Amino acid sequence: VRVGDRVEVRSGFLKGRLGIVQEIDEKGALRISFGALSSRLEREDVEGRGPASAEGGDGGARRGRR
């Protein structure tokens, strides 16, 4: 998982949400953007979905997208 990749949250209250990795801190935790919301998550709590595309614009915040 790298900055700019689309990820899906695998656990917790954000489970199933798609977001974009905005940064990775020195401990490996990810700052993920879900549109207007962002959250810090551990790498093991997300699954990579590949590079974010230019389509959309909501950061993948909607459930069930694709």
All heavy atoms as an XYZ file, in Angstrom:
496
protein
N       0.853     -1.182      0.000
C       0.000      0.000      0.000
C       0.890      1.233      0.000
O       1.832      1.320      0.780
C      -0.928      0.002      1.235
C      -1.738      1.266      1.312
C      -1.827     -1.211      1.237
N       0.586      2.173     -0.896
C       1.379      3.401     -1.021
C       0.468      4.622     -0.999
O      -0.742      4.504     -1.201
C       2.145      3.387     -2.337
C       3.135      2.247     -2.437
C       3.855      2.276     -3.742
N       2.881      1.978     -4.806
C       3.193      1.801     -6.058
N       4.435      1.906     -6.452
N       2.275      1.539     -6.955
N       1.054      5.786     -0.786
C       0.297      7.036     -0.852
C      -0.370      7.121     -2.225
O       0.262      6.849     -3.251
C       1.228      8.250     -0.611
C       0.495      9.551     -0.900
C       1.750      8.235      0.815
N      -1.644      7.468     -2.233
C      -2.407      7.562     -3.475
C      -3.207      6.319     -3.798
O      -4.085      6.353     -4.664
N      -2.940      5.201     -3.108
C      -3.685      3.967     -3.363
C      -5.079      4.027     -2.756
O      -5.301      4.635     -1.713
C      -2.965      2.760     -2.757
C      -1.805      2.271     -3.592
O      -1.566      2.822     -4.683
O      -1.121      1.336     -3.143
N      -6.010      3.355     -3.407
C      -7.359      3.173     -2.879
C      -7.322      1.945     -1.974
O      -6.718      0.928     -2.324
C      -8.348      2.946     -4.021
C      -9.777      2.746     -3.553
C     -10.721      2.562     -4.723
N     -10.688      3.685     -5.630
C     -11.429      4.782     -5.509
N     -12.269      4.895     -4.510
N     -11.342      5.752     -6.381
N      -7.939      2.036     -0.812
C      -7.979      0.932      0.136
C      -9.402      0.728      0.646
O     -10.216      1.654      0.630
C      -7.033      1.157      1.344
C      -5.579      1.160      0.906
C      -7.367      2.426      2.089
N      -9.685     -0.483      1.102
C     -10.963     -0.797      1.745
C     -10.677     -1.158      3.193
O      -9.777     -1.945      3.477
C     -11.650     -1.966      1.053
C     -12.982     -2.306      1.689
C     -13.729     -3.398      0.964
O     -13.290     -3.814     -0.131
O     -14.747     -3.858      1.482
N     -11.448     -0.584      4.111
C     -11.283     -0.865      5.533
C     -11.865     -2.245      5.830
O     -12.989     -2.550      5.429
C     -11.965      0.220      6.399
C     -11.763     -0.075      7.876
C     -11.426      1.598      6.054
N     -11.092     -3.084      6.525
C     -11.494     -4.463      6.810
C     -12.106     -4.662      8.183
O     -12.688     -5.704      8.445
C     -10.288     -5.395      6.670
C      -9.726     -5.396      5.284
C      -8.663     -6.416      5.062
N      -7.792     -6.634      6.212
C      -6.737     -7.395      6.213
N      -6.398     -8.012      5.116
N      -6.000     -7.546      7.283
N     -11.969     -3.688      9.098
C     -12.495     -3.875     10.448
C     -12.856     -2.537     11.071
O     -12.479     -1.486     10.572
C     -11.475     -4.605     11.329
O     -10.298     -3.837     11.452
N     -13.608     -2.591     12.160
C     -13.983     -1.388     12.885
C     -15.224     -0.723     12.317
O     -15.898     -1.253     11.441
N     -15.522      0.466     12.831
C     -16.746      1.143     12.423
C     -16.718      1.654     10.990
O     -17.765      1.968     10.426
C     -17.101      2.271     13.403
C     -16.249      3.496     13.276
C     -16.691      4.575     12.528
C     -15.026      3.582     13.902
C     -15.919      5.714     12.403
C     -14.250      4.721     13.798
C     -14.696      5.784     13.044
N     -15.562      1.711     10.375
C     -15.447      2.127      8.976
C     -15.376      0.925      8.023
O     -15.141      1.094      6.828
C     -14.212      3.010      8.781
C     -14.273      4.377      9.455
C     -12.912      5.064      9.386
C     -15.344      5.249      8.830
N     -15.601     -0.273      8.532
C     -15.519     -1.493      7.727
C     -16.359     -1.355      6.455
O     -17.502     -0.922      6.493
C     -16.013     -2.694      8.531
C     -15.888     -3.995      7.782
C     -16.311     -5.163      8.630
C     -16.156     -6.463      7.868
N     -16.524     -7.611      8.696
N     -15.739     -1.718      5.330
C     -16.414     -1.667      4.039
C     -16.244     -0.353      3.302
O     -16.533     -0.264      2.109
N     -15.754      0.670      3.964
C     -15.553      1.967      3.321
C     -14.312      1.934      2.439
O     -13.319      1.304      2.768
C     -15.357      3.070      4.360
C     -16.560      3.385      5.147
C     -17.438      4.291      4.354
N     -18.286      5.043      5.263
C     -19.078      5.984      4.859
N     -19.138      6.315      3.609
N     -19.836      6.609      5.718
N     -14.384      2.662      1.336
C     -13.240      2.830      0.451
C     -12.668      4.224      0.670
O     -13.420      5.190      0.817
C     -13.661      2.685     -1.007
C     -14.193      1.321     -1.425
C     -14.687      1.377     -2.856
C     -13.145      0.257     -1.253
N     -11.365      4.316      0.704
C     -10.713      5.602      0.886
C      -9.387      5.646      0.150
O      -8.971      4.665     -0.463
N      -8.734      6.795      0.226
C      -7.460      7.017     -0.455
C      -6.386      7.287      0.596
O      -6.572      8.118      1.486
C      -7.538      8.236     -1.402
C      -8.713      8.108     -2.375
C      -6.205      8.438     -2.141
C      -8.593      6.983     -3.355
N      -5.245      6.593      0.477
C      -4.130      6.806      1.401
C      -3.519      8.182      1.127
O      -3.074      8.463      0.012
C      -3.047      5.710      1.241
C      -1.868      5.982      2.167
C      -3.638      4.330      1.502
N      -3.526      9.043      2.150
C      -2.987     10.387      2.025
C      -1.540     10.473      2.503
O      -0.761     11.245      1.964
C      -3.838     11.383      2.822
C      -5.253     11.476      2.321
C      -5.313     11.985      0.893
O      -4.737     13.001      0.572
N      -6.008     11.259      0.043
N      -1.213      9.706      3.540
C       0.167      9.680      4.037
C       0.387      8.425      4.856
O      -0.557      7.777      5.289
C       0.496     10.925      4.855
C      -0.277     11.058      6.139
C       0.107     12.321      6.906
O      -0.474     13.365      6.615
O       0.980     12.221      7.778
N       1.656      8.091      5.041
C       2.070      6.959      5.859
C       3.088      7.497      6.849
O       4.094      8.084      6.443
C       2.686      5.835      5.008
C       1.676      5.373      3.952
C       3.134      4.677      5.901
C       2.232      4.409      2.930
N       2.803      7.335      8.152
C       3.724      7.899      9.148
C       4.925      6.986      9.381
O       5.028      5.907      8.798
C       2.996      8.260     10.445
C       2.559      7.063     11.271
O       3.046      5.931     11.056
O       1.709      7.255     12.165
N       5.848      7.437     10.233
C       7.097      6.703     10.470
C       6.876      5.332     11.101
O       7.736      4.461     11.009
C       8.061      7.545     11.315
C       7.589      7.830     12.726
C       6.597      8.993     12.818
O       6.406      9.716     11.840
O       6.004      9.155     13.895
N       5.725      5.116     11.731
C       5.416      3.810     12.333
C       4.626      2.920     11.387
O       4.272      1.801     11.729
C       4.637      4.004     13.633
C       5.453      4.698     14.704
C       4.653      4.838     15.969
C       5.483      5.560     17.025
N       4.721      5.733     18.261
N       4.296      3.425     10.202
C       3.572      2.636      9.208
C       2.064      2.799      9.250
O       1.357      2.165      8.473
N       1.548      3.653     10.138
C       0.106      3.900     10.183
C      -0.292      4.754      8.981
O       0.488      5.571      8.483
C      -0.282      4.597     11.480
N      -1.506      4.564      8.508
C      -1.983      5.234      7.315
C      -2.976      6.335      7.657
O      -3.854      6.134      8.491
C      -2.689      4.228      6.396
C      -1.936      2.942      6.075
C      -2.828      1.984      5.326
C      -0.675      3.240      5.302
N      -2.867      7.477      6.998
C      -3.889      8.524      7.066
C      -4.721      8.337      5.815
O      -4.211      8.455      4.701
C      -3.250      9.907      7.098
C      -4.215     11.054      6.980
C      -5.154     11.268      8.137
N      -4.445     11.464      9.383
C      -5.034     11.441     10.572
N      -6.320     11.244     10.663
N      -4.336     11.601     11.663
N      -5.996      7.978      5.992
C      -6.880      7.660      4.880
C      -7.959      8.728      4.753
O      -8.575      9.108      5.750
C      -7.552      6.294      5.100
C      -6.505      5.298      5.494
C      -8.431      5.926      3.932
C      -6.292      4.137      4.688
N      -8.187      9.195      3.544
C      -9.233     10.179      3.269
C     -10.470      9.460      2.758
O     -10.400      8.631      1.851
C      -8.747     11.172      2.222
O      -9.803     12.007      1.808
N     -11.621      9.804      3.368
C     -12.927      9.293      2.939
C     -13.783     10.487      2.529
O     -14.799     10.777      3.141
C     -13.612      8.546      4.087
C     -12.820      7.397      4.629
C     -12.033      7.551      5.763
C     -12.853      6.164      4.017
C     -11.308      6.489      6.271
C     -12.127      5.097      4.519
C     -11.354      5.262      5.649
N     -13.338     11.228      1.551
C     -14.043     12.456      1.174
C     -13.728     13.545      2.182
O     -12.575     13.899      2.382
N     -14.756     14.059      2.874
C     -14.564     15.127      3.855
C     -13.987     14.610      5.165
O     -13.502     15.380      5.982
C     -15.891     15.836      4.120
N     -14.016     13.314      5.394
C     -13.534     12.683      6.614
C     -12.180     12.037      6.357
O     -11.933     11.515      5.273
C     -14.535     11.596      7.047
C     -14.128     10.659      8.165
C     -14.174     11.408      9.493
C     -15.059      9.475      8.222
N     -11.300     12.077      7.354
C     -10.066     11.305      7.262
C      -9.838     10.610      8.597
O     -10.346     11.048      9.629
C      -8.864     12.172      6.886
O      -8.536     13.041      7.927
N      -9.084      9.529      8.561
C      -8.845      8.747      9.769
C      -7.470      8.097      9.698
O      -6.968      7.798      8.613
C      -9.932      7.676      9.900
O      -9.792      6.968     11.101
N      -6.868      7.862     10.856
C      -5.584      7.163     10.941
C      -5.891      5.700     11.238
O      -6.592      5.389     12.199
C      -4.739      7.766     12.056
C      -3.399      7.107     12.219
C      -2.659      7.704     13.423
N      -1.478      6.950     13.731
C      -1.456      5.851     14.480
N      -2.545      5.387     15.006
N      -0.320      5.228     14.715
N      -5.392      4.805     10.412
C      -5.635      3.377     10.569
C      -4.323      2.615     10.465
O      -3.383      3.055      9.799
C      -6.587      2.869      9.484
C      -7.980      3.485      9.482
C      -8.714      3.101      8.210
C      -8.767      3.025     10.692
N      -4.291      1.476     11.105
C      -3.133      0.592     10.999
C      -3.188     -0.132      9.659
O      -4.261     -0.430      9.133
C      -3.118     -0.418     12.148
C      -3.030      0.223     13.521
C      -1.772      1.043     13.716
O      -0.698      0.637     13.222
O      -1.865      2.098     14.367
N      -2.032     -0.436      9.122
C      -1.944     -1.096      7.817
C      -2.719     -2.418      7.772
O      -3.342     -2.740      6.761
C      -0.475     -1.324      7.458
C      -0.262     -1.762      6.047
C       1.200     -1.927      5.729
N       1.934     -0.679      5.824
C       2.293      0.045      4.774
N       1.995     -0.346      3.571
N       2.965      1.166      4.942
N      -2.713     -3.171      8.866
C      -3.410     -4.465      8.867
C      -4.932     -4.332      8.867
O      -5.639     -5.306      8.641
C      -2.952     -5.352     10.032
C      -3.177     -4.746     11.393
C      -1.966     -3.980     11.917
O      -1.009     -3.733     11.166
O      -2.003     -3.620     13.096
N      -5.444     -3.112      9.091
C      -6.891     -2.880      9.103
C      -7.453     -2.507      7.736
O      -8.658     -2.277      7.605
C      -7.254     -1.779     10.110
C      -7.003     -2.210     11.540
O      -7.052     -3.423     11.822
O      -6.750     -1.332     12.385
N      -6.592     -2.435      6.723
C      -7.054     -2.076      5.385
C      -6.524     -3.073      4.355
O      -5.542     -3.766      4.586
C      -6.633     -0.644      4.981
C      -7.181      0.384      5.942
C      -5.137     -0.523      4.854
N      -7.213     -3.124      3.223
C      -6.793     -3.973      2.113
C      -6.656     -3.099      0.878
O      -7.575     -2.335      0.549
C      -7.846     -5.055      1.871
C      -7.468     -6.026      0.794
C      -8.463     -7.166      0.691
O      -9.106     -7.496      1.689
O      -8.587     -7.706     -0.413
N      -5.520     -3.199      0.218
C      -5.273     -2.397     -0.970
C      -6.195     -2.757     -2.106
O      -6.508     -3.930     -2.317
N      -6.638     -1.746     -2.848
C      -7.493     -1.925     -4.021
C      -6.852     -1.324     -5.262
O      -7.508     -1.154     -6.278
C      -8.857     -1.271     -3.800
C      -9.672     -1.894     -2.707
C     -10.134     -3.250     -3.158
N     -11.027     -3.824     -2.168
C     -11.073     -5.110     -1.913
N     -10.274     -5.936     -2.550
N     -11.894     -5.571     -1.018
N      -5.563     -0.971     -5.169
C      -4.841     -0.439     -6.316
C      -4.823      1.073     -6.330
O      -5.384      1.726     -5.458
N      -4.168      1.633     -7.334
C      -4.057      3.090     -7.433
C      -5.433      3.728     -7.583
O      -6.312      3.171     -8.223
C      -3.232      3.310     -8.698
C      -2.581      2.006     -8.977
C      -3.467      0.945     -8.393
N      -5.599      4.886     -6.976
C      -6.852      5.634     -7.109
C      -6.956      6.162     -8.524
O      -5.972      6.583     -9.112
C      -6.888      6.775     -6.104
N      -8.145      6.144     -9.071
C      -8.356      6.679    -10.413
C      -8.766      8.134    -10.326
O      -9.113      8.636     -9.273
C      -9.435      5.871    -11.135
O     -10.680      6.063    -10.507
N      -8.772      8.794    -11.444
C      -9.155     10.204    -11.488
C     -10.663     10.380    -11.440
O     -11.157     11.459    -11.208
C      -8.598     10.846    -12.756
N     -11.426      9.300    -11.661
C     -12.885      9.428    -11.640
C     -13.391      9.622    -10.222
O     -12.701      9.356     -9.262
C     -13.532      8.186    -12.252
C     -13.343      6.937    -11.423
C     -13.919      5.716    -12.077
O     -13.483      5.375    -13.180
O     -14.803      5.109    -11.471
N     -14.586     10.080    -10.108
C     -15.152     10.303     -8.781
C     -14.723     11.645     -8.269
O     -14.782     12.631     -8.950
N     -14.231     11.691     -7.065
C     -13.857     12.948     -6.474
C     -14.278     12.967     -5.021
O     -13.952     13.866     -4.278
N     -15.019     11.922     -4.628
C     -15.465     11.851     -3.240
C     -14.503     11.042     -2.391
O     -14.793     10.752     -1.243
C     -16.869     11.262     -3.159
C     -16.947      9.823     -3.637
O     -15.926      9.316     -4.155
O     -18.010      9.200     -3.492
N     -13.373     10.639     -2.943
C     -12.413      9.848     -2.188
C     -12.890      8.434     -1.945
O     -12.376      7.739     -1.099
N     -13.911      8.007     -2.697
C     -14.434      6.664     -2.510
C     -15.252      6.516     -1.249
O     -15.381      5.431     -0.718
N     -15.805      7.600     -0.762
C     -16.486      7.582      0.528
C     -17.792      6.806      0.509
O     -18.261      6.382      1.548
C     -16.748      9.016      0.999
N     -18.373      6.611     -0.641
C     -19.663      5.910     -0.687
C     -19.464      4.409     -0.625
O     -18.573      3.867     -1.232
C     -20.403      6.277     -1.960
C     -20.866      7.710     -1.927
C     -21.574      8.038     -3.194
N     -20.528      8.261     -4.196
C     -20.765      8.473     -5.467
N     -21.969      8.466     -5.923
N     -19.776      8.678     -6.302
N     -20.350      3.748      0.118
C     -20.311      2.291      0.193
C     -20.770      1.694     -1.133
O     -21.563      2.264     -1.839
C     -21.219      1.781      1.294
C     -20.711      2.043      2.657
C     -21.665      1.426      3.665
N     -21.246      1.786      4.985
C     -20.575      0.972      5.785
N     -20.271     -0.229      5.395
N     -20.217      1.355      6.979
N     -20.263      0.501     -1.423
C     -20.729     -0.227     -2.581
C     -20.319      0.350     -3.915
O     -20.874      0.003     -4.931
N     -19.386      1.220     -3.912
C     -18.935      1.801     -5.169
C     -18.151      0.764     -5.924
O     -17.145      0.270     -5.479
C     -18.074      3.017     -4.874
C     -17.762      3.796     -6.103
C     -17.152      5.099     -5.722
N     -16.947      5.826     -6.965
C     -16.223      6.895     -7.037
N     -15.652      7.379     -5.980
N     -16.072      7.496     -8.184
N     -18.597      0.411     -7.091
C     -18.018     -0.626     -7.948
C     -18.388     -1.956     -7.431
O     -18.055     -2.740     -6.831
C     -16.523     -0.485     -8.096
C     -16.193      0.742     -8.875
C     -14.735      0.733     -9.162
N     -14.470      1.938     -9.897
C     -13.320      2.268    -10.327
N     -12.293      1.516    -10.143
N     -13.123      3.371    -10.983
